[in-house]
Amino acid sequence: MIADPLNIEGKTWCIFGDHYPACRGGGVANWVSVLMEREGWFATGLSRFTLTFVQRGPYVPAHIASGVVVRDGSDGQSAKWEAYLAQVPMRRFARKRRELVVTLRGDPGFDFFDRHYLVNVTVPDIQTGTAMVLSALQYAQSTLKASDGVDLVPMIRSAEALLVRKWPDDQAMRAELSVAYELDRARIAAMDPWAKIDMRGFHPAARKFLDQPSDWSAVDDFSPHGNDLGADVLGGWSKLKAMNIPALAQHFEIDLAEDDAQASMARIQLSNAIAFGHIKKSGSCPSDIAVIALQTLRTDRAQASQCVVHDHLAAWEASCARYMSILERLAGE
């Protein structure tokens, strides 16, 4: 049995997102992937397999300022959410890159609640999550053609074996999961920071301005696209890049008229997302867009800092100063 499949031929897979190994996410289904990866079985014919579960039922995830909340659908968003869910399941196979991306519906709220942190996850949680992952693998396998040259059976067998696993109690399961998770964290920590970043789709000249790995982080709230709003802007770049800040706020249903810290933070995140999105996608940024982002930082920085946890305030201030310096160069100051 292969001890470490993620270091063999560059094979990777993740639950809920496509940024592994830089980051992870996805609640209990993610813990299932940690246990399966430890067994060392991977699909043949693939370099990367990404599985995303989206919520169904009355829950509507919504990005607000710098956090994520769960709406109950009473604010008129149910129709939009149902329209999105109507497109699920979705499958995308990139033959040249040998990457398979699958999006399926998950149980309501299953991937979004704190109860699935390691200290709270239970054996029934793992069993339910394994059943979800197994059904997803089986679905993905059924959509593949013989000409694709992909076989998910090794991963399916791994999920089937995990589904019938027995632990004496939750504590024993968490102990095993903790060991697997720490090994995973140690492997990622030992990697070259730039090796964790997928630079495909970005302009090679962008690193002239964004020369620190943290600039490209998908999980650092202080990076241009690591926060939820920034990630959404970059994710919908072809549609959103031409919008001004008020239009973006309307698109994301954010009230920027409020004179409070959250509105200030949202303005900074949106203006930075657009300015640095231009850098990442085209290698530079139009001076007028850089000026807007720079002015927003100058105007809203102090009030937005009220949203930042005290222990992280120094890092926030440092990131603001650094991005202002970059924007000053692009604005011609």
C-alpha positions as CSV (number, residue, x, y, z in Angstrom):
1,M,0.0,0.0,0.0
2,I,1.3,3.5,-0.9
3,A,2.0,5.4,2.3
4,D,1.7,8.9,0.9
5,P,-0.4,9.1,-2.3
6,L,-0.1,12.9,-2.4
7,N,3.6,12.8,-3.1
8,I,3.3,10.2,-5.8
9,E,3.1,11.7,-9.3
10,G,1.6,14.9,-7.8
11,K,-1.8,13.3,-7.3
12,T,-4.1,15.3,-5.1
13,W,-7.8,15.4,-4.2
14,C,-9.9,17.5,-1.9
15,I,-13.4,18.0,-0.6
16,F,-15.1,21.4,-1.0
17,G,-12.7,23.5,-3.0
18,D,-9.9,23.3,-5.5
19,H,-7.0,24.9,-3.7
20,Y,-5.5,21.8,-2.1
21,P,-2.8,21.4,-0.9
22,A,-2.8,25.1,0.1
23,C,-6.0,24.8,2.1
24,R,-8.8,22.6,2.9
25,G,-12.5,23.0,3.9
26,G,-15.8,21.2,3.9
27,G,-16.8,19.9,7.3
28,V,-17.1,16.2,8.0
29,A,-16.7,15.2,4.4
30,N,-13.3,16.7,4.6
31,W,-12.4,14.5,7.6
32,V,-13.5,11.5,5.5
33,S,-11.0,12.5,2.9
34,V,-8.2,12.8,5.5
35,L,-8.9,9.2,6.6
36,M,-9.0,8.0,3.0
37,E,-5.8,9.7,2.0
38,R,-4.0,8.1,4.9
39,E,-4.9,4.7,3.3
40,G,-3.1,5.7,0.2
41,W,-5.5,4.8,-2.6
42,F,-6.1,7.1,-5.5
43,A,-7.9,7.0,-8.8
44,T,-5.9,5.9,-11.8
45,G,-5.6,8.2,-14.7
46,L,-6.1,11.4,-12.7
47,S,-3.8,14.0,-11.3
48,R,-6.5,15.8,-9.2
49,F,-10.0,15.0,-8.1
50,T,-12.1,17.8,-6.5
51,L,-15.4,17.0,-4.9
52,T,-17.7,19.8,-3.7
53,F,-20.9,19.4,-1.7
54,V,-23.4,22.3,-1.8
55,Q,-26.3,22.6,0.7
56,R,-29.9,21.8,-0.2
57,G,-33.1,22.6,1.6
58,P,-33.9,25.9,3.3
59,Y,-30.2,26.9,4.0
60,V,-28.7,29.6,1.9
61,P,-25.0,30.4,2.4
62,A,-24.3,34.1,1.9
63,H,-21.1,36.1,2.0
64,I,-21.5,39.2,4.1
65,A,-18.6,41.5,4.8
66,S,-15.8,39.3,6.1
67,G,-17.9,36.4,7.3
68,V,-20.3,33.7,6.2
69,V,-23.8,33.4,7.6
70,V,-26.6,31.0,6.9
71,R,-29.8,32.5,5.8
72,D,-33.2,30.8,6.1
73,G,-34.4,32.0,2.7
74,S,-36.8,34.5,4.1
75,D,-34.9,37.4,2.4
76,G,-36.0,36.5,-1.1
77,Q,-32.8,34.5,-2.0
78,S,-34.6,31.1,-2.1
79,A,-35.4,31.4,-5.8
80,K,-31.8,32.2,-6.7
81,W,-30.5,29.4,-4.6
82,E,-33.0,26.9,-6.0
83,A,-32.0,28.0,-9.5
84,Y,-28.4,27.3,-8.7
85,L,-29.2,23.9,-7.2
86,A,-31.1,23.0,-10.3
87,Q,-27.7,22.9,-12.1
88,V,-26.4,20.3,-9.7
89,P,-24.9,17.7,-10.1
90,M,-22.2,19.1,-12.2
91,R,-19.1,17.5,-13.6
92,R,-16.1,18.9,-15.4
93,F,-13.2,16.7,-16.7
94,A,-10.1,18.5,-18.0
95,R,-8.5,15.8,-20.2
96,K,-5.2,17.5,-20.8
97,R,-4.6,18.3,-17.1
98,R,-6.2,15.0,-16.0
99,E,-8.4,16.8,-13.5
100,L,-12.0,15.8,-12.5
101,V,-14.3,18.3,-10.7
102,V,-17.6,17.1,-9.3
103,T,-20.3,19.2,-7.5
104,L,-23.2,17.4,-5.8
105,R,-25.9,18.3,-3.3
106,G,-25.1,17.5,0.3
107,D,-27.2,17.2,3.4
108,P,-28.6,20.5,4.8
109,G,-26.0,22.4,6.7
110,F,-23.7,19.4,6.8
111,D,-20.6,21.2,5.7
112,F,-21.1,24.6,7.4
113,F,-21.5,24.1,11.1
114,D,-18.9,24.3,13.8
115,R,-20.0,21.0,15.3
116,H,-17.8,19.4,12.7
117,Y,-14.6,20.7,14.1
118,L,-12.4,17.8,15.1
119,V,-13.2,18.1,18.8
120,N,-16.9,17.6,18.0
121,V,-17.0,15.2,15.1
122,T,-18.6,11.8,16.0
123,V,-18.5,8.3,14.6
124,P,-22.0,8.7,13.1
125,D,-20.8,12.0,11.5
126,I,-18.0,10.1,9.8
127,Q,-20.3,7.3,8.7
128,T,-22.8,9.8,7.2
129,G,-19.9,11.7,5.6
130,T,-18.4,8.5,4.2
131,A,-21.8,7.5,2.7
132,M,-21.9,10.9,1.0
133,V,-18.4,10.6,-0.4
134,L,-19.0,7.0,-1.5
135,S,-22.2,8.0,-3.4
136,A,-20.3,10.9,-5.0
137,L,-17.5,8.7,-6.1
138,Q,-20.0,6.1,-7.5
139,Y,-21.8,8.9,-9.4
140,A,-18.6,10.3,-10.8
141,Q,-17.5,6.8,-11.9
142,S,-20.8,6.3,-13.7
143,T,-20.3,9.5,-15.8
144,L,-16.9,8.5,-17.1
145,K,-16.3,7.0,-20.5
146,A,-13.8,4.3,-21.2
147,S,-12.0,6.7,-23.5
148,D,-11.4,9.0,-20.5
149,G,-8.9,6.5,-19.1
150,V,-10.0,7.2,-15.5
151,D,-10.8,4.7,-12.9
152,L,-12.2,5.7,-9.5
153,V,-12.6,2.2,-8.2
154,P,-9.6,2.3,-5.9
155,M,-11.1,5.3,-4.1
156,I,-14.5,3.7,-4.1
157,R,-13.1,0.6,-2.4
158,S,-11.4,2.8,0.2
159,A,-14.7,4.6,1.0
160,E,-16.5,1.2,1.2
161,A,-13.9,-0.1,3.7
162,L,-14.1,3.1,5.7
163,L,-17.9,2.9,5.8
164,V,-17.8,-0.4,7.7
165,R,-14.9,0.6,10.0
166,K,-15.6,0.2,13.7
167,W,-14.2,2.4,16.5
168,P,-14.7,1.7,20.2
169,D,-16.0,5.2,20.7
170,D,-15.7,8.8,19.4
171,Q,-12.5,9.4,21.3
172,A,-10.7,6.6,19.6
173,M,-11.9,7.8,16.2
174,R,-10.8,11.4,16.9
175,A,-7.4,10.1,18.0
176,E,-6.8,8.3,14.7
177,L,-8.1,11.3,12.8
178,S,-5.9,13.7,14.7
179,V,-2.8,11.7,13.8
180,A,-3.8,11.7,10.1
181,Y,-4.6,15.4,10.2
182,E,-1.3,16.4,11.9
183,L,0.7,14.4,9.3
184,D,-1.2,16.2,6.6
185,R,-0.5,19.6,8.2
186,A,3.2,18.7,8.6
187,R,3.5,17.7,4.9
188,I,1.8,20.9,3.8
189,A,3.9,23.1,6.1
190,A,7.1,21.5,4.7
191,M,6.2,22.4,1.1
192,D,7.7,25.4,-0.7
193,P,5.0,28.1,-0.2
194,W,4.9,28.8,-4.0
195,A,4.3,25.1,-4.7
196,K,1.0,25.4,-2.8
197,I,-0.3,28.0,-5.3
198,D,-2.0,27.1,-8.6
199,M,-0.8,29.9,-10.9
200,R,-2.7,28.6,-13.9
201,G,-5.0,31.3,-15.4
202,F,-2.9,34.2,-14.0
203,H,-0.6,36.5,-15.8
204,P,3.1,35.7,-15.3
205,A,4.0,39.4,-14.8
206,A,1.6,39.5,-11.7
207,R,4.4,38.3,-9.4
208,K,6.3,41.4,-10.1
209,F,3.8,43.2,-7.9
210,L,2.4,40.3,-5.8
211,D,5.7,38.7,-4.8
212,Q,4.7,37.0,-1.5
213,P,2.8,33.7,-1.4
214,S,0.3,35.2,1.0
215,D,-0.8,37.5,-1.8
216,W,-2.2,34.5,-3.5
217,S,-3.7,32.8,-0.4
218,A,-7.2,31.5,-0.7
219,V,-7.6,31.4,3.1
220,D,-5.8,34.5,4.4
221,D,-8.6,37.0,5.2
222,F,-6.1,39.8,4.7
223,S,-5.1,38.8,1.2
224,P,-7.0,40.3,-1.8
225,H,-8.9,37.2,-2.6
226,G,-8.6,35.1,0.6
227,N,-11.7,36.6,2.2
228,D,-15.1,35.6,1.0
229,L,-15.9,38.7,-1.0
230,G,-12.5,38.7,-2.7
231,A,-12.8,35.0,-3.5
232,D,-16.2,35.6,-5.1
233,V,-15.0,38.5,-7.2
234,L,-12.1,36.5,-8.5
235,G,-14.2,33.4,-9.0
236,G,-16.7,35.4,-11.2
237,W,-14.0,37.6,-12.8
238,S,-15.3,37.5,-16.4
239,K,-18.7,38.9,-15.2
240,L,-17.6,41.1,-12.3
241,K,-14.4,42.7,-13.5
242,A,-16.2,45.6,-15.2
243,M,-18.4,46.5,-12.2
244,N,-17.8,49.5,-10.0
245,I,-17.9,49.1,-6.2
246,P,-21.6,50.2,-5.9
247,A,-22.6,47.7,-8.6
248,L,-20.6,44.9,-6.9
249,A,-22.2,45.7,-3.5
250,Q,-25.6,45.4,-5.1
251,H,-24.6,42.2,-6.8
252,F,-23.6,40.7,-3.4
253,E,-26.5,42.4,-1.6
254,I,-24.3,44.4,0.7
255,D,-25.4,47.8,2.1
256,L,-22.5,50.2,1.8
257,A,-24.6,53.1,3.0
258,E,-24.2,52.1,6.6
259,D,-21.5,54.0,8.4
260,D,-20.1,51.1,10.3
261,A,-17.0,48.9,10.4
262,Q,-18.5,46.1,8.3
263,A,-19.4,48.4,5.5
264,S,-15.9,49.9,5.6
265,M,-14.4,46.4,5.5
266,A,-16.6,45.4,2.6
267,R,-15.6,48.5,0.6
268,I,-11.9,47.6,1.1
269,Q,-12.4,44.0,0.2
270,L,-14.3,44.8,-2.9
271,S,-12.0,47.5,-4.2
272,N,-8.9,45.4,-3.4
273,A,-10.5,42.4,-5.1
274,I,-11.0,44.3,-8.3
275,A,-7.6,46.1,-8.3
276,F,-5.6,43.0,-7.5
277,G,-7.7,40.9,-9.7
278,H,-6.6,43.0,-12.7
279,I,-3.0,42.5,-11.6
280,K,-3.4,38.7,-11.3
281,K,-5.3,38.4,-14.6
282,S,-3.5,40.9,-16.8
283,G,-0.2,41.6,-15.1
284,S,-1.1,45.2,-14.1
285,C,-4.0,47.4,-13.0
286,P,-5.5,50.5,-14.7
287,S,-4.5,53.6,-12.7
288,D,-8.0,54.8,-12.1
289,I,-9.0,51.5,-10.5
290,A,-5.8,51.5,-8.4
291,V,-6.6,55.1,-7.3
292,I,-10.1,54.0,-6.1
293,A,-8.6,51.0,-4.1
294,L,-5.9,53.3,-2.7
295,Q,-8.4,55.9,-1.6
296,T,-10.7,53.3,-0.1
297,L,-7.9,52.0,2.0
298,R,-7.0,55.4,3.2
299,T,-10.6,56.4,4.0
300,D,-11.9,53.1,5.5
301,R,-8.9,51.5,7.0
302,A,-9.3,52.8,10.5
303,Q,-13.0,52.0,10.8
304,A,-12.6,48.6,9.1
305,S,-10.0,47.6,11.7
306,Q,-12.8,47.4,14.3
307,C,-13.8,44.1,12.5
308,V,-10.4,42.6,13.1
309,V,-9.6,40.5,16.2
310,H,-7.1,42.3,18.4
311,D,-4.5,39.5,18.1
312,H,-4.6,39.9,14.3
313,L,-4.6,43.6,14.2
314,A,-0.8,44.0,13.6
315,A,-1.0,41.6,10.6
316,W,-4.0,43.5,9.3
317,E,-2.2,46.8,9.5
318,A,0.9,45.3,7.8
319,S,-1.2,44.0,4.9
320,C,-2.9,47.3,4.5
321,A,0.4,49.2,4.4
322,R,1.8,46.7,1.9
323,Y,-1.1,46.8,-0.5
324,M,-1.3,50.6,-0.3
325,S,2.4,50.7,-1.4
326,I,1.6,48.5,-4.4
327,L,-1.4,50.6,-5.3
328,E,0.6,53.8,-5.0
329,R,3.0,52.5,-7.7
330,L,0.1,51.6,-10.0
331,A,-1.7,54.9,-9.3
332,G,1.4,56.8,-10.3
333,E,2.0,58.4,-6.9
